[in-house]
Amino acid sequence: MSNSLNENIEGKIVLLEDGKAVYCESGFGCYDFTVGSALCGVTVPDEQTVKTSGHSVVRILEDWELKRVGLPPLEEFKTQLAMGRMPKIRNLDI
């Protein structure tokens, strides 16, 4: 098991044990079929590159949770990120 959810989390925003929200970009920890557990991504909203263990993932954040803190739905978030614009967030109190 490469992450604590035992599922594919690449391209999703997850909540880590330390309370950070991370957009998962790559690493063995993004997948449920790999042996390694490294997870690479960027923190939301401050865009800090992070490498952590897939085992520190608590859960995937749902669209309604993203909306609650002022972020767009995941697909729109990915589009904005691809265009170089990190969506702004009001308060990450999830």
PyMOL commands that set and color helices and strands:
alter all, ss='L'
color gray80, all
select helices_A, chain A and resi 28-30+54-56+63-68+74-82
alter helices_A, ss='H'
color red, helices_A
select strands_A, chain A and resi 13-16+21-26+38-44+49-53+57-60
alter strands_A, ss='S'
color yellow, strands_A
deselect
rebuild
show_as cartoon
